[in-house]
Amino acid sequence: MEDDEVEVPDGPDSDPYGVARDIALRQLTVRARTRVELARALARKHVPEEVAESVLDRLTEVGLIDDAVFARDWLAAGGRRQKSRRVLLGELAEKGVDSDLIDEVANELEAERDYEVARGFAARKATALAGLEPAVRYRRLAGALARRGFPASVVAQVTREALADLRESEDFD
């Protein structure tokens, strides 16, 4: 049975708080979630708003919901997922993290993070482009970086550097 198939029972024996708590805890076992994400999940299951708020307040009180921790962890994991800072901040907004909290967490990120993440991605990607013509290599690598949301200046610099490194290694071989 999928999560979307579960609804709050209407019978006299139903405990909407227990059902809402179970839905929220099930969501949190998959991955950390923001308060807004959990509120949306509870609304999809037709949990009354006052019940949802009460359950979410309690989960926040015991530390199972913490948007600040979620935002920091999301950004920290962004390097592994090889996405730009701009894309990660947009994802946080989509997940319902408060814009002031996003700004605070974004300020904690290093300014060079995008360059470093892009450089790591480009180094791995460039090796797969070794047999192609230079113009095709450039276009494909630049496109891959742009699709990951890196700024144009980072895309251009990293693409040039990665392809120069690739040419050097080909000349060396």
DATA-V499023 format. One line per field, one symbol per residue. phi: phi as a letter, one per 30 degrees, with the letter a starting at -180 (. if undefined). psi: psi as a letter, one per 40 degrees, with the letter a starting at -180 (. if undefined). burial: + if it has 9 or more other C-alpha atoms within 8 Angstrom, else -. Layout:
phi = ???
psi = ???
burial = ???
This chain:
phi = .dedddbddcddcdcdddddddddddddddadbdddddddddddcideeddeedddddddedjdbadddedddddddddddhcdeddddddddddjdeddddddddddddddeeddddddddddddddcedcdeddeeddddddddddiddeddeddddeddddddddddddd
psi = hideehihieideigddddddddddddeddiiiiddddddddddefhidddddddddddddeeehhddddddddddedddefiiddddddddddeehhddddddddddiidedddddddddddddddeedeiiddddddddddddddeeiiddddddddddddddddddddd.
burial = -------+-------++-+++-++--++---++++++++-+++-+-+---+++-++--++----+++--+++-++--++--++++-+++--++-+++---++--+-------+++-+++-+++-++----------++--++--++-+++---+++-+++-++--+-------
